[in-house]
C-alpha cells in the first residue's frame, strides 16, 4: 500500500539528483576558471551520478506506479553489468580524485606537470577498462548458469545476491568470485584513498598557519564526505557476514538513489568556485530572458 507514496518520494529524489548533477556539469563547462584536473574529475563524477541511479531507478519507479514488474532476461543481465561497471568506475574515480588532492597539497608547484591532461585521461581510461573487465566477469559467471525456474527476482533490481539463488546449478563459484572481486576492489579503493589522505594529513599538520590548514582541509572535506556516503553502503551490503534482505534493500536504495543526490549537494554547497559559476550562469540566463 505504500507504492504511491514511495513513487513520489523516489521520483523527487531522482529528479533532484539529475538536476543537481546537471547543474554541476553546466557550472564546470561554462567557466574557464574551472578547467583544472580537479574539476575534470568532478565533472566525470557528476556524469556517473546521473548514469548510476538511472540503471535501477526508472525501472523501480515503473514498478511503483502500478505497471508491469516484468524484466527481460537480457534486461536483467544489462542491469547487473552496468550496475557493477558504473559503481566500480565511481570507486576508481574517488581513488583518482584522492590522488589528485594528494598531488595538489603535497606537490603544489609540480601539480600541473604531474596532473597534465594526458595523465588525467589515461587514469580515467585505465579505470574504465579495469571496471569493464570486472563487470563482464561478474555478468558472465552469473548468466552462464542455467535458470529453469522460479523466475521471480525477490529484489527491486537484478544484482548477484538476488539472481544467483534462482540458478538450477551450483552457483558457489560465481558467489565466491563475485564476493572476492567486489571485496578486492573495495579494499583496493580504500587502501589508495587512505594512503593518499594519510600523506595529506601529514602535510596539513606541517602547515604552520591556521588559514593554510583550513584552506587545505576545505579542499578535501567534500571529497571525504562523498567517499563515506559511497563506500559505507557497499561495505554493509557485500561484506556483512550474515546478509539481511531488508537491511540490504534499504542500504541499496540509499546507495543507488540518495548517495548520487548527496554528491551534488556536497560539491555545490561546499565549493565556492562551483557556486560562483552557477550564479554567473543563472544571472546570464535571467538577463537573456529579460531581453
C-alpha positions as a printed NumPy array, in Angstrom:
array([[  0.   ,   0.   ,   0.   ],
       [  2.999,   2.326,   0.176],
       [  3.709,   2.233,  -3.567],
       [  2.189,   5.668,  -4.423],
       [  3.998,   7.386,  -1.533],
       [  7.321,   5.718,  -2.339],
       [  6.867,   6.554,  -6.016],
       [  6.502,  10.267,  -5.237],
       [  9.457,  10.28 ,  -2.797],
       [ 11.845,   8.375,  -5.075],
       [ 10.751,  10.347,  -8.163],
       [ 11.546,  13.603,  -6.358],
       [ 14.953,  12.317,  -5.209],
       [ 15.798,  11.007,  -8.697],
       [ 14.814,  14.273, -10.403],
       [ 16.78 ,  16.271,  -7.826],
       [ 19.794,  14.006,  -8.478],
       [ 19.591,  14.605, -12.231],
       [ 19.086,  18.344, -11.83 ],
       [ 21.849,  18.788,  -9.23 ],
       [ 24.468,  16.924, -11.222],
       [ 23.461,  18.623, -14.467],
       [ 23.924,  21.995, -12.766],
       [ 27.432,  20.994, -11.652],
       [ 28.25 ,  19.971, -15.235],
       [ 26.921,  23.306, -16.526],
       [ 28.965,  25.189, -13.903],
       [ 32.18 ,  23.369, -14.843],
       [ 31.783,  23.539, -18.618],
       [ 30.701,  27.19 , -18.67 ],
       [ 33.562,  28.558, -16.545],
       [ 37.087,  28.946, -17.897],
       [ 38.466,  29.085, -14.344],
       [ 37.261,  25.536, -13.641],
       [ 39.321,  23.903, -16.415],
       [ 41.591,  22.111, -13.942],
       [ 42.146,  18.388, -13.223],
       [ 40.082,  18.542, -10.025],
       [ 37.023,  19.853, -11.856],
       [ 37.608,  17.474, -14.763],
       [ 37.225,  14.587, -12.32 ],
       [ 34.306,  16.293, -10.569],
       [ 32.535,  16.627, -13.928],
       [ 33.061,  12.92 , -14.601],
       [ 31.702,  12.131, -11.128],
       [ 28.564,  14.109, -11.955],
       [ 28.155,  12.112, -15.179],
       [ 28.441,   8.871, -13.216],
       [ 25.989,  10.16 , -10.613],
       [ 23.489,  10.676, -13.438],
       [ 24.088,   7.29 , -15.079],
       [ 24.411,   5.11 , -11.962],
       [ 20.934,   5.717, -10.453],
       [ 19.477,   5.549, -13.977],
       [ 20.402,   1.853, -14.115],
       [ 17.841,   0.898, -11.454],
       [ 15.665,   3.897, -10.569],
       [ 13.472,   4.269, -13.722],
       [ 12.524,   0.576, -13.65 ],
       [ 11.79 ,   0.763,  -9.916],
       [  9.579,   3.838, -10.433],
       [  7.813,   1.942, -13.218],
       [  7.031,  -0.867, -10.733],
       [  5.857,   1.539,  -8.046],
       [  3.475,   3.258, -10.481],
       [  1.473,   0.018, -10.632],
       [  2.649,  -1.166, -14.032],
       [  4.235,  -4.472, -15.003],
       [  7.059,  -5.702, -12.782],
       [  8.481,  -7.925, -15.513],
       [ 12.057,  -7.554, -16.768],
       [ 13.535,  -9.476, -19.686],
       [ 16.457, -11.876, -19.292],
       [ 18.648,  -9.525, -21.366],
       [ 17.439,  -6.52 , -19.386],
       [ 18.337,  -8.264, -16.133],
       [ 21.837,  -9.05 , -17.432],
       [ 22.288,  -5.461, -18.64 ],
       [ 21.166,  -4.109, -15.276],
       [ 23.683,  -6.265, -13.42 ],
       [ 26.527,  -5.353, -15.816],
       [ 26.014,  -1.583, -15.768],
       [ 25.345,  -1.529, -12.03 ],
       [ 28.756,  -3.058, -11.299],
       [ 30.536,  -1.269, -14.154],
       [ 29.368,   2.213, -13.169],
       [ 29.618,   1.51 ,  -9.43 ],
       [ 33.213,   0.297,  -9.616],
       [ 34.122,   3.116, -12.036],
       [ 32.87 ,   5.618,  -9.476],
       [ 35.013,   3.896,  -6.83 ],
       [ 38.065,   4.167,  -9.087],
       [ 37.283,   7.82 ,  -9.711],
       [ 37.206,   8.521,  -5.967],
       [ 40.682,   6.969,  -5.709],
       [ 41.949,   9.093,  -8.597],
       [ 40.438,  12.209,  -7.011],
       [ 42.19 ,  11.353,  -3.728],
       [ 45.499,  11.114,  -5.614],
       [ 44.729,  14.441,  -7.297],
       [ 44.245,  16.097,  -3.889],
       [ 47.463,  14.475,  -2.641],
       [ 49.443,  15.966,  -5.53 ],
       [ 47.758,  19.38 ,  -5.126],
       [ 48.6  ,  19.634,  -1.404],
       [ 51.894,  17.756,  -1.166],
       [ 53.413,  18.842,  -4.517],
       [ 51.673,  22.143,  -5.362],
       [ 54.488,  23.522,  -7.552],
       [ 54.523,  20.392,  -9.719],
       [ 50.752,  19.884,  -9.732],
       [ 50.034,  20.931, -13.326],
       [ 53.057,  18.964, -14.555],
       [ 52.08 ,  15.739, -12.758],
       [ 48.325,  16.025, -13.43 ],
       [ 48.648,  17.09 , -17.071],
       [ 45.72 ,  16.336, -19.415],
       [ 47.27 ,  13.173, -20.865],
       [ 47.75 ,  11.692, -17.395],
       [ 44.183,  12.542, -16.317],
       [ 42.673,  10.971, -19.444],
       [ 44.969,   7.938, -19.096],
       [ 43.88 ,   7.359, -15.488],
       [ 40.218,   7.543, -16.47 ],
       [ 40.665,   5.194, -19.447],
       [ 42.539,   2.67 , -17.295],
       [ 39.73 ,   2.775, -14.716],
       [ 37.107,   2.223, -17.433],
       [ 38.959,  -0.785, -18.87 ],
       [ 39.512,  -2.436, -15.478],
       [ 35.915,  -1.872, -14.375],
       [ 34.502,  -3.081, -17.686],
       [ 36.506,  -6.294, -17.269],
       [ 35.312,  -6.616, -13.664],
       [ 31.644,  -6.208, -14.632],
       [ 31.994,  -8.556, -17.613],
       [ 33.431, -11.321, -15.414],
       [ 30.618, -10.974, -12.863],
       [ 27.894, -10.914, -15.515],
       [ 29.392, -13.889, -17.429],
       [ 29.724, -16.057, -14.326],
       [ 26.198, -15.193, -13.214],
       [ 24.384, -15.703, -16.514],
       [ 26.281, -18.729, -17.807],
       [ 24.366, -20.748, -15.201],
       [ 21.074, -22.405, -16.211],
       [ 17.9  , -20.714, -14.951],
       [ 14.883, -23.006, -15.201],
       [ 12.605, -21.507, -12.536],
       [ 11.445, -19.9  , -10.38 ],
       [ 11.883, -16.741, -12.427],
       [ 10.984, -14.143,  -9.794],
       [ 13.832, -11.928,  -8.547],
       [ 12.972, -11.108,  -4.939],
       [ 14.529,  -7.652,  -5.134],
       [ 13.961,  -4.291,  -6.792],
       [ 16.738,  -4.814,  -9.376],
       [ 18.969,  -7.588, -10.722],
       [ 22.047,  -7.95 ,  -8.534],
       [ 24.221, -11.007,  -7.928],
       [ 22.844, -11.912,  -4.438],
       [ 19.28 , -11.776,  -5.823],
       [ 19.859, -13.623,  -9.118],
       [ 22.208, -16.475,  -8.146],
       [ 19.721, -18.23 ,  -5.79 ],
       [ 17.449, -18.735,  -8.823],
       [ 20.034, -20.833, -10.704],
       [ 19.352, -24.545, -11.246],
       [ 23.038, -25.47 , -10.89 ],
       [ 25.796, -24.998,  -8.318],
       [ 26.416, -21.249,  -8.029],
       [ 29.176, -21.384,  -5.384],
       [ 31.926, -20.468,  -7.879],
       [ 30.051, -17.372,  -9.057],
       [ 29.337, -16.413,  -5.445],
       [ 32.977, -16.773,  -4.414],
       [ 34.315, -14.9  ,  -7.434],
       [ 31.708, -12.174,  -7.039],
       [ 32.446, -11.653,  -3.341],
       [ 36.209, -11.805,  -3.963],
       [ 36.092,  -9.327,  -6.841],
       [ 33.898,  -6.813,  -5.038],
       [ 35.826,  -7.213,  -1.77 ],
       [ 39.174,  -6.793,  -3.547],
       [ 38.069,  -3.649,  -5.374],
       [ 36.609,  -2.104,  -2.218],
       [ 39.802,  -2.835,  -0.261],
       [ 41.933,  -1.505,  -3.131],
       [ 39.907,   1.705,  -3.284],
       [ 40.051,   2.129,   0.486],
       [ 43.799,   1.485,   0.56 ],
       [ 44.524,   4.018,  -2.171],
       [ 42.258,   6.63 ,  -0.58 ],
       [ 43.713,   6.044,   2.907],
       [ 47.28 ,   6.182,   1.571],
       [ 46.621,   9.5  ,  -0.174],
       [ 44.842,  11.071,   2.781],
       [ 47.434,   9.861,   5.277],
       [ 50.052,  11.765,   3.301],
       [ 47.696,  14.727,   3.024],
       [ 47.071,  14.7  ,   6.792],
       [ 50.813,  14.709,   7.499],
       [ 51.295,  17.602,   5.077],
       [ 48.449,  19.606,   6.662],
       [ 49.907,  19.124,  10.152],
       [ 53.18 ,  20.634,   8.927],
       [ 51.429,  23.806,   7.76 ],
       [ 52.058,  26.483,  10.373],
       [ 49.285,  28.971,   9.683],
       [ 45.727,  28.203,  10.731],
       [ 44.456,  29.768,   7.497],
       [ 46.649,  27.466,   5.421],
       [ 45.422,  24.407,   7.314],
       [ 41.813,  25.483,   6.888],
       [ 42.244,  26.032,   3.149],
       [ 43.931,  22.638,   2.671],
       [ 41.275,  20.874,   4.739],
       [ 38.391,  22.542,   2.885],
       [ 39.669,  21.206,  -0.448],
       [ 39.464,  17.638,   0.906],
       [ 36.429,  17.646,   3.21 ],
       [ 33.834,  17.472,   0.422],
       [ 35.654,  14.579,  -1.227],
       [ 35.983,  12.672,   2.053],
       [ 32.284,  13.148,   2.814],
       [ 31.326,  11.848,  -0.642],
       [ 33.593,   8.798,  -0.191],
       [ 31.965,   7.895,   3.128],
       [ 28.487,   8.203,   1.567],
       [ 29.513,   5.985,  -1.354],
       [ 31.62 ,   3.284,   0.325],
       [ 29.595,   2.889,   3.524],
       [ 26.586,   1.19 ,   1.875],
       [ 28.814,  -1.033,  -0.315],
       [ 30.71 ,  -2.34 ,   2.704],
       [ 27.472,  -3.055,   4.588],
       [ 25.926,  -4.924,   1.632],
       [ 28.76 ,  -7.065,   0.328],
       [ 30.949,  -7.622,   3.379],
       [ 28.343,  -8.346,   6.065],
       [ 28.8  , -11.88 ,   7.495],
       [ 25.06 , -12.711,   7.646],
       [ 23.111, -10.873,   4.909],
       [ 19.735,  -9.435,   5.854],
       [ 17.326,  -8.915,   2.942],
       [ 15.514,  -5.924,   4.453],
       [ 18.712,  -4.155,   5.525],
       [ 20.265,  -4.919,   2.147],
       [ 17.323,  -3.409,   0.254],
       [ 17.273,  -0.259,   2.388],
       [ 21.035,   0.232,   2.063],
       [ 20.901,  -0.389,  -1.691],
       [ 18.212,   2.274,  -2.073],
       [ 20.442,   4.637,  -0.108],
       [ 23.419,   3.741,  -2.311],
       [ 21.552,   3.804,  -5.642],
       [ 19.406,   6.898,  -5.229],
       [ 20.315,   9.013,  -2.209],
       [ 24.141,   8.993,  -2.423],
       [ 24.272,  10.397,  -6.005],
       [ 21.936,  13.181,  -4.878],
       [ 24.114,  13.946,  -1.84 ],
       [ 27.202,  14.284,  -4.039],
       [ 25.666,  17.174,  -5.95 ],
       [ 24.703,  18.864,  -2.665],
       [ 28.12 ,  18.268,  -1.097],
       [ 30.112,  19.661,  -4.004],
       [ 27.801,  22.565,  -4.793],
       [ 27.275,  23.79 ,  -1.232],
       [ 30.901,  23.375,  -0.062],
       [ 32.647,  24.634,  -3.187],
       [ 32.856,  28.404,  -3.658],
       [ 34.044,  28.162,  -7.275],
       [ 31.11 ,  25.973,  -8.299],
       [ 28.632,  28.254,  -6.525],
       [ 30.149,  31.351,  -8.172],
       [ 29.982,  29.738, -11.611],
       [ 26.35 ,  28.714, -11.078],
       [ 25.469,  32.277, -10.032],
       [ 27.065,  33.653, -13.214],
       [ 25.171,  31.143, -15.357],
       [ 21.902,  31.959, -13.566],
       [ 22.378,  35.714, -13.982],
       [ 23.214,  35.252, -17.658],
       [ 20.076,  33.171, -18.237],
       [ 17.882,  35.682, -16.377],
       [ 19.267,  38.689, -18.258],
       [ 18.913,  36.877, -21.593],
       [ 15.286,  36.004, -20.789],
       [ 14.518,  39.609, -19.777],
       [ 15.949,  40.964, -23.009]])
